[in-house]
Amino acid sequence: MKCFFLHATINPNAKLITGKICGYKAEDIENPITQQSRYLDKLVDELAKGKLMSKILRGD
């Protein structure tokens, strides 16, 4: 998984994600790889709920 995130392009607004993801507060996760995987979990969850990508990535 580490290799995936090392080569991935992370949205610069990902740090704006707050709240609980998989039971952990996103802003409190210290390990960057774990934090990025939780951001990915959140993205997948929001897409599964039917939200539009443009609404999820609302930083533009």
Secondary structure by P-SEA (a helix, b strand, c coil): caaaaaaccccccccccccccccccccccccaaaaaaaaaaaaaaaaaaccccccccccc
